[in-house]
Amino acid sequence: MRNLFQQITDEIIAAIEAGAGDYVMPWHARGSGLPANAVSGRMYRGINTLLLWAQAKRLGYQSTQWATYRQWNEIGAQVRKGEAATTVLFWKGVGADTGNDGDDRAASARFVARAFRVFNADQVDGFNEGSVAVLADRDRIDHADRFFKRLPATIWYGGSYAFYDPRADMVSMPDFASFKAPEGFYATLAHELVHWSGANHRLGRDLKNRFGSEAYAMEELIAEMGAAFLGAQLGLAIEPRRDHAPYISSWLKVLRDDPRAIITAASKAQIAVNYLIELVAPQELNPAVEHAA
């Protein structure tokens, strides 16, 4: 089990190190939607989203569709000879038929992690992905604007920088005009709202017992990934925030010391995103979430 977690952690560490110079992290998958299973249509989530984004970026895959070798065969497609698979996690309930893809369940004796090997649609022949309807830029921005305005968070605009104040339970944001592009504004707002979601009277996300002195840095990692997951859900690209570059060394230290840390962080980021979406419009939270590869 540790070897599986270590393999996944090593892949994420390599992706972080590869982009550290320009602060382009694995979750900065510009223009990429959420990865989905090509057969079931279900979205991958948590650590699997991160793994598939990182692999697609590294190898230049354009498709967001993935499936196992057997699943591709079932729909008449063939993985090309010599193509390498990508590992994803599936949490299976012991004695049950359902699992929870990408969640951090290792602490529970009722769940065990299994590895599945998947291939991107760019690695197969005989699959016609078809055209995907994409909203115009203005429509995507309008949709994101409506989403954030419906969240029951106290947001103060006009500050010199963005932050969440836990004592006042308030998000402070610079004015919209301070950002070069609308997506930068909403990406920053999403980041701070992931922090907001972790308050004691909401998700109660306490990382001190789990990460000790690195809890603050790991909270920033959760907010970064959460903003990316939410951005993909809303059709927005997440711009790198260079002011977070100093956290990279802390993230790498934690990941090297703990092979399950990135899985925990990605799971908590996904939980935060689900929470925010459910507050606004539960029907917009895609019910087709991938439970197995």
Sequence and secondary structure as in RCSB ss.txt:
>XXXX:A:sequence
MRNLFQQITDEIIAAIEAGAGDYVMPWHARGSGLPANAVSGRMYRGINTLLLWAQAKRLGYQSTQWATYRQWNEI
GAQVRKGEAATTVLFWKGVGADTGNDGDDRAASARFVARAFRVFNADQVDGFNEGSVAVLADRDRIDHADRFFKR
LPATIWYGGSYAFYDPRADMVSMPDFASFKAPEGFYATLAHELVHWSGANHRLGRDLKNRFGSEAYAMEELIAEM
GAAFLGAQLGLAIEPRRDHAPYISSWLKVLRDDPRAIITAASKAQIAVNYLIELVAPQELNPAVEHAA
>XXXX:A:secstr
 HHHHHHHHHHHHHHHHHHTTTT  TT  TT    EETTT  B  THHHHHHHHHHHHHT    EEEEHHHHHHT
T EE TT   EEEEEEEETTSS B TT   TT TTEEEEEEEEEEGGGEES          HHHHHHHHHHHHHT
S   EEE  SS EEETTTTEEEE  GGGSSSHHHHHHHHHHHHHHHHTSTTTT    HHHHGGGHHHHHHHHHHH
HHHHHHHHHT      GGGGGGHHHHHHHHHH TTHHHHHHHHHHHHHHHHHHHH GGGS S B S  
